[in-house]
Amino acid sequence: MESSWFSSSFWSGDSTARIWTIPDGPCGSIQSSPASVHVLKHFKGRTNEKSKDVTTLDWNGEGTLLATGSYDGQARIWSRDGELKQTLFKHKGPIFSLKWNRKGDFLLSGSVDKTAIVWDTKTWECKQQFEFHSAPTLDVDWRNNNSFATCSTDNMIYVCKIGDPRPVKTFSGHQSEVNAIKWDPTGSLLASCSDDWTAKIWSVKQDKCVYDFKEHTKEIYTIRWSPTGPGTNNPNQQLLLASASFDSSIKLWEVEQGHLLYSLAGHRQPVYSVAFSPDGEYLASGSLDQSLHIWSVKEGRILKTFRGSGGIFEVCWNKEGSKIAACFSNNTVCVMDFRM
């Protein structure tokens, strides 16, 4: 029986993360049993501590190690069977973003303490701490194996390189806090979204943004690049950017010309998460309205809808594109079968 690995909800309010083994076949709500779940406790004793609530997590490329960040400012490294391998101490505030580089030799963390830290995964020591922001760091994203971008509530975006004491690039233009940043598959374009209702695309070759998308009417919480175009497994399809907003809509942007391809209006409340299927043909979206929609990227319409009993804060696909996981505000994680 083939199994897929999923990590639990992006935001965990019980000071735990969980690793579930999902068997192949019909799916539904995950039920806790010793055979199917490893509970990663971020506290000692019987009672949890709110200061250790898990805020972010990320698997390494091989799927052998899971990194978690929490409100206590510590990053923790876990094996796939739930063993705590390492605890990383240096941040002085909650960690909101945590990313492995593709090679797996560095782990990057961003914190409310205004800094980003690159950790050497051979020694688990701090390789370099970057102190450029004047306010909390909200997101970090690797460009390649030794350079990355950071964004903050100070409205700024910095491109940094290991070994360089100063930013190699500074992007300014957002009028409010920058919630998320993502490099495109080639590492040449950086997308950002903000509470100023805009999504922007930046190039390392320019100081000003290449495109400034202003179609949303409320804060934009997250963005995702499609796994299509140059540098992907789907090179003959066009590169797209999806933006999800508190205005309850999702926008699909065509990047080559910089125009709006579709405005996806199917949710009734803020959209917190979007994820493209591995082949780029479908987009999953999760909202506070308790619904998960699967959209046709080509047609811009809903193909399937799954409804739960709580707001959805994170959605993700398995690598085969046959299952979608969603975490709900009522403490459940659901896995849906998707085979068209």
ABEGO torsion letter per residue (X at the ends): XBBBBBBBBABBAAGBBBBBBBBBEBBBBBBBBAAABBBBBABBEABBBAAABBABBBBBAAGABBBBBBAAGBBBBBBAAGBBABBBBABABBBABBBBBAAGABBBBBBAAGBBBBBBAAAGBBABBBBABABBBABBBBABAABBBBBBAAGBBBBBBBGBABBABBBBGBABBBABBBBBAAGABBBBBBAAGBBBBBBAABABBABBBAABABBBABBBBBBBEBGBABAABBBBBBBBBAAGBBBBBBAAAGBBABBBBABABBBABBBBBAAGABBBBBBAAGBBBBBBAAAGBBABBBBBABBBABBBBBAAGABBBBBBAAGBBBBBBBBX
